Amino acid sequence: MLSVLQRIPVVGGLAYGERVRRLPSAFTAVLVPEPDNRYFLQAVAVTSGGEKVGYVAPEISRRYFGPLTARGSGEPVACPGRRATHADHESSGVELLLDFSALSIEAAE
């Protein structure tokens, strides 16, 4: 059974639909904090192949934004990503899921 950390939803995928459709079923995601995001001050963008494909869900990005920002622009934080199942998409609209179980940073409390 998968843990919660292995099923982190990526939101906003509809805005990046063409990019999301080009992703393979499994891919590497890079997490990029966006401190200047005017809609959500603790936004964490999800990129793959240098292109934005969505955002870490807000209720989760709040815990990772600080640690990601504190790292600076050094080595990027990456994690495995995968396409969501048909059932995930039907029930929540989520297209992509991330696996945070082996991230190189810890979530803030």
C-alpha positions, 0 to 999 in steps of 0.5 A, a space after each residue: 500500500 502506498 503512503 501519503 508521501 507517495 501520492 502528493 497531488 499536482 494541481 493546476 495541470 489543466 493550465 499546462 495540459 499540453 505539457 502534461 500530455 507529453 509526459 511519460 507515465 513516470 518522470 522526474 519532477 523538480 520542485 521550484 519555490 515561487 516566492 513572487 507568486 501573487 496568488 499563493 505566497 508559498 507556491 511550489 511549482 512542479 517542473 519536468 524537462 524544464 517546463 512547468 506542469 503544475 503546482 504542489 497542492 497548497 495544503 502540502 506546499 506550505 510545509 515544503 516552501 520554507 525548506 525549499 527556499 532556504 536551500 537557495 538556487 543550489 542543487 534542485 530538489 527532485 522526486 519521482 512523478 507519475 501519471 495518476 490513475 483513471 480513478 484518481 482523475 475521475 474522483 479529483 481531477 488530479 493528473 499527476 502524483 509525486 513521491 516525496 518519500 525520499 526527498 532530500 529536505 524535511 517538511 517544516 512543522 
